[in-house]
Amino acid sequence: MMPEFRIADRVLSESKPTYFIADIAANHDGNLDRAVELIHVAAEAGADAAKFQHFRAAKIVSKRGFESGPQLSHQSKWKKSVFEVYQSASVPWEWTATLKQACDEAGIHFFSSPYDTEAVDMLDEHVPAFKIGSGDITWIEMLQHIAKKGKPVLLATGASDIGDVQRAVDAILSINPQLLLMQCNTNYTGSLENFRFVKLNVLRTFASMYPNLVLGLSDHTPGHSAVLGAVSLGARAIEKHFTDDRKREGPDHPFSLDPASWREMVDRTRELEYAMGDGNKIVEPNERETVVIQRRCLRAARDLKAGSTIAAEDLEALRPAPRDSIFPYEVDRVIGRTLHRDIPQGDYPKWTDVG
């Protein structure tokens, strides 16, 4: 049986539509009304879930650690300190019920990535699933705390090696079988160079190692190439950052998708899902006329009389091939047999015409 993964009323499996998670993350810009609006815009653009990130700056980053060390990658462009950015990007806990209600009204799921155990406990009554960010893949205590809630868990695997993945997967599965494993590359620069590192074929590795798990992709590359490739390799959940305006100031806006791009991603994915099919090679319903027009059948090379014995030179393979005709690969079964009726040149014999 193909693996399945359930988030509330949605089943994720090979036979179901891809599940799209709009990671609003810090793109609320500290405004609850804006966060609620982004939920509704994401739903209209085709998202199945809106995801936030619940953290408190002092519980996720060391102010001293970042002040004494270099800022890396996308952080070097921030106008505030790392600690200040995390403070302003955090979701106030008192927003949580309102965000959940907004998702309910929009008809999509609400869940979040919690970044401390207290956030896990607070979110538990509001979310149908937990997403674990790549940065916590080595924090086994946290993984187990989340797993013990008994809810579906989505684990991102960015900036990790296969040993990190195995350790984390083992820790979660030892407690909770409801795990969706996501390939991820955690570089947030939006550079086209990042396509060299997204390594979608890791999904093949995951499928081989964990045939009972549903897979996904948490993606930060521009455009839709990585998403479409991942879906073709079996990913059933896709997470991308979402905003209404990529030009807004904030840490996540530049590499997020806007509503038009999100809708394009969903639409192209639905086309791909149709195109992938079920793996059975048959003459498809839309080929039933083409198969007659393009195939050849055995036709009389000259006027043939009833009672004559059919010779190889009496026949030629020509289009079209009606469904009751004799096909070229069957010619050896026809030669040497007797015709029961006259066959004019260009006409075709049926099996009922030969004996």
C-alpha positions in Angstrom: 0.0 0.0 0.0 1.2 3.5 -0.8 1.9 5.5 2.4 -0.6 8.1 3.6 -0.3 11.1 5.9 -3.3 12.8 7.4 -3.6 16.5 8.5 -7.0 17.0 9.9 -9.5 16.3 7.1 -6.8 16.1 4.4 -5.1 12.9 3.3 -1.7 13.2 1.6 -0.8 10.3 -0.6 0.3 9.5 -4.1 -3.2 9.6 -5.4 -4.2 12.9 -3.7 -3.4 16.5 -4.8 -0.2 18.0 -3.5 -0.7 19.9 -0.2 0.6 23.5 -0.3 1.8 25.2 2.9 2.1 29.0 2.8 4.8 29.9 5.3 3.8 33.4 6.3 6.6 33.3 9.0 7.7 36.9 9.7 5.8 38.5 6.8 3.1 39.7 9.1 5.5 42.6 9.9 4.3 42.7 13.5 0.7 43.5 12.5 -2.1 41.1 13.4 -4.5 42.6 10.9 -1.9 42.1 8.2 -1.3 38.5 9.3 -5.1 37.8 9.1 -5.2 39.4 5.6 -2.3 37.3 4.4 -4.1 34.1 5.5 -7.1 35.0 3.3 -4.9 36.0 0.4 -3.0 32.8 0.7 -6.2 30.8 0.7 -7.4 32.6 -2.4 -4.1 31.8 -4.2 -4.5 28.1 -3.6 -2.8 27.4 -0.3 -4.0 24.5 1.8 -2.5 25.8 5.0 -1.0 28.9 6.5 2.0 28.4 8.7 3.5 30.7 11.2 6.6 30.5 13.4 6.2 30.7 17.2 9.3 31.7 18.9 10.6 34.2 21.5 13.9 35.8 20.7 15.6 34.9 23.9 14.5 31.3 23.5 15.9 30.8 20.0 19.1 33.0 19.6 21.9 34.1 21.9 22.1 37.9 21.7 25.8 37.7 22.8 26.5 34.9 20.4 25.4 36.9 17.3 26.9 40.1 18.5 30.3 38.5 18.9 30.2 36.5 15.8 29.7 37.2 12.1 26.4 37.6 10.4 26.0 35.0 7.6 24.2 34.7 4.3 21.0 36.7 4.1 21.4 38.1 7.7 24.3 40.4 6.5 21.6 42.5 4.7 19.5 43.1 7.8 19.4 46.6 9.1 18.8 45.5 12.7 20.8 43.1 14.8 19.8 39.4 14.6 18.3 39.5 18.1 16.2 42.6 17.2 15.0 41.0 14.0 13.9 37.9 15.8 12.1 40.1 18.4 10.2 41.9 15.8 9.4 38.8 13.7 8.0 36.7 16.5 4.3 36.0 16.6 2.7 37.2 19.9 1.1 34.3 21.6 -2.1 36.2 22.1 -2.5 36.3 18.3 -2.8 32.5 18.1 -6.5 32.0 18.6 -7.3 34.8 16.1 -4.9 33.3 13.5 -6.6 29.9 13.9 -10.0 31.5 13.5 -8.9 33.3 10.4 -7.7 30.0 8.9 -10.9 28.3 9.7 -12.9 31.1 8.1 -10.6 30.9 5.0 -11.1 27.2 4.8 -7.4 26.3 5.3 -5.4 24.7 8.0 -3.5 26.6 10.7 -0.2 25.4 12.1 3.1 26.6 13.2 6.8 25.8 13.8 7.3 26.1 17.6 10.9 26.9 18.7 10.7 26.2 22.4 8.8 23.6 24.4 6.5 26.1 26.0 5.4 27.2 22.5 4.7 23.5 21.7 2.4 23.2 24.7 0.6 26.5 24.0 0.0 25.6 20.3 -1.2 22.1 20.9 -4.9 23.0 21.3 -4.8 25.1 18.1 -3.0 23.1 15.5 -3.7 19.8 13.6 0.0 19.3 13.0 3.5 20.6 14.0 6.2 21.6 11.6 9.8 21.3 12.8 12.2 23.7 11.2 15.6 22.4 9.9 17.6 24.2 12.6 16.1 22.0 15.3 16.9 18.7 13.7 19.7 18.0 16.2 17.6 19.0 19.3 16.3 15.6 20.1 14.6 16.7 23.3 12.5 19.1 21.3 11.7 16.5 18.6 10.5 14.1 21.2 8.5 16.7 23.1 6.6 17.5 19.8 6.2 13.8 18.9 4.6 13.1 22.3 1.7 15.4 21.4 0.5 12.6 19.1 -0.1 14.9 16.2 1.3 14.7 12.6 4.8 16.0 12.4 6.5 17.6 9.4 10.3 17.6 9.6 12.5 19.7 7.4 16.0 18.5 6.8 17.9 21.5 5.6 21.6 22.0 6.4 21.9 18.4 7.7 23.5 15.2 6.6 21.9 11.8 6.4 23.1 10.9 9.9 21.3 13.9 11.3 18.2 12.9 9.4 18.3 9.3 10.6 18.8 10.4 14.2 15.9 12.8 14.1 13.6 10.3 12.2 14.4 7.6 14.7 13.7 9.8 17.6 10.3 10.9 16.3 9.2 7.5 15.0 10.0 5.8 18.3 7.2 7.8 19.8 4.9 8.9 16.9 4.4 7.2 13.5 2.8 10.3 12.0 5.9 11.8 10.2 6.3 13.6 6.9 9.9 14.0 5.8 10.8 17.1 3.8 13.9 17.7 1.7 15.2 21.2 2.2 18.1 23.5 1.4 18.3 26.3 3.9 19.9 29.1 1.9 17.6 32.2 1.9 19.5 34.4 -0.6 17.1 33.6 -3.5 20.2 33.1 -5.7 19.8 31.0 -8.9 23.0 29.3 -7.8 20.9 27.6 -5.1 19.4 25.3 -7.7 22.8 23.4 -7.6 22.2 22.6 -4.0 18.5 21.8 -3.6 19.3 18.1 -4.6 15.8 16.9 -5.3 17.1 13.4 -5.8 17.5 13.1 -2.0 13.8 12.4 -2.2 14.7 9.2 -3.9 17.1 8.4 -1.1 14.4 9.1 1.5 11.9 7.0 -0.4 14.3 4.1 -0.4 15.2 4.5 3.3 11.7 5.2 4.5 9.2 3.6 2.2 6.4 4.0 4.7 6.8 7.8 5.0 5.1 10.5 2.8 7.7 13.0 1.6 7.7 16.7 0.9 9.8 19.7 0.0 10.5 22.9 2.0 11.8 25.2 -0.7 13.5 28.6 -0.8 14.6 28.7 -4.5 13.0 31.2 -6.9 10.3 30.2 -9.3 8.6 26.8 -9.6 11.3 24.4 -11.0 12.2 22.8 -7.7 8.6 22.4 -6.7 7.6 20.7 -10.0 10.6 18.5 -9.9 9.9 17.4 -6.3 6.3 16.6 -7.1 7.4 14.5 -10.0 9.7 12.6 -7.6 6.9 11.9 -5.2 6.7 14.9 -2.8 3.1 15.4 -1.6 3.6 18.5 0.6 5.2 21.7 -0.5 6.2 24.6 1.8 7.2 28.0 0.4 7.3 31.4 2.0 4.3 33.7 1.2 3.9 37.4 1.1 1.7 39.9 -0.7 4.6 42.1 -1.7 8.2 40.9 -2.1 9.5 44.5 -2.0 8.4 45.1 1.6 11.1 45.5 4.2 11.6 42.4 6.3 13.8 39.3 6.5 11.5 36.9 4.6 9.8 39.0 1.9 12.6 38.9 -0.8 12.5 35.1 -1.2 8.8 34.6 -0.7 6.2 34.0 -3.4 3.5 36.7 -4.0 -0.1 35.7 -4.7 0.2 35.6 -8.5 3.4 33.4 -8.3 1.7 31.1 -5.7 -1.3 30.6 -8.0 1.0 29.9 -10.9 2.8 27.3 -8.8 -0.4 25.6 -7.8 -1.9 25.6 -11.3 1.3 24.2 -12.9 1.5 21.5 -10.2 -2.1 20.5 -10.8 -1.3 20.2 -14.5 1.8 18.1 -13.6 -0.3 15.8 -11.4 -2.7 15.1 -14.3 0.3 14.6 -16.6 1.9 12.1 -14.2 -1.0 9.7 -14.4 -1.2 6.3 -12.7 1.7 4.5 -14.4 -0.5 2.2 -16.5 0.4 2.3 -20.2 -2.8 2.0 -22.2 -4.5 3.6 -25.2 -6.0 6.6 -23.5 -9.5 7.8 -24.1 -8.3 10.9 -25.9 -6.3 8.6 -28.3 -9.2 6.4 -29.5 -9.5 8.2 -32.7 -5.8 8.7 -33.2 -5.1 5.0 -32.8 -7.3 4.3 -35.8 -5.9 7.1 -37.9 -2.2 6.6 -37.3 -2.0 2.8 -37.1 -1.7 0.6 -40.2 -3.7 -2.5 -41.0 -3.4 -5.2 -43.7 -5.1 -4.0 -46.9 -5.5 -5.5 -50.3 -2.6 -4.6 -52.6 -4.9 -5.5 -55.6 -8.4 -6.8 -56.1 -8.7 -10.1 -54.4 -11.4 -12.7 -55.2 -13.4 -14.9 -52.8 -11.9 -18.4 -52.7 -8.3 -17.3 -53.4 -5.4 -18.2 -51.2 -3.8 -15.1 -49.6 -0.1 -14.5 -50.5 2.3 -12.0 -49.0 2.2 -9.9 -52.1 -1.6 -9.6 -51.9 -1.3 -7.4 -48.8 0.2 -4.1 -47.8 0.2 -2.2 -44.5 -1.6 1.1 -44.8 -3.4 3.6 -42.6 -6.1 3.8 -41.2 -6.6 0.8 -39.0 -10.3 0.3 -38.0 -10.8 -1.6 -34.8 -12.0 -4.8 -36.7 -9.0 -4.8 -39.0 -6.0 -7.2 -39.0 -2.8 -5.7 -37.9 0.7 -6.0 -39.6 2.1 -8.1 -36.7 -0.6 -10.7 -37.5 0.4 -11.1 -41.2 1.9 -14.6 -40.7 -1.5 -15.9 -39.4 -3.2 -14.6 -42.6 -0.9 -15.8 -45.4 -2.0 -19.1 -46.9 -5.6 -18.8 -45.7 -8.7 -18.6 -48.0 -10.8 -15.5 -48.5 -14.5 -15.8 -48.0 -15.4 -12.6 -49.9 -14.1 -10.3 -52.6 -11.7 -7.6 -51.2 -11.3 -4.6 -53.5 -7.9 -3.0 -53.7 -7.3 -0.7 -50.7 -10.0 -2.4 -48.6 -9.1 -4.5 -45.6 -10.0 -8.0 -44.7 -11.5 -8.8 -41.3 -10.9 -12.1 -39.4 -14.4 -13.1 -40.4 -13.3 -12.9 -44.0 -10.6 -15.5 -43.9 -10.7 -19.2 -43.2 
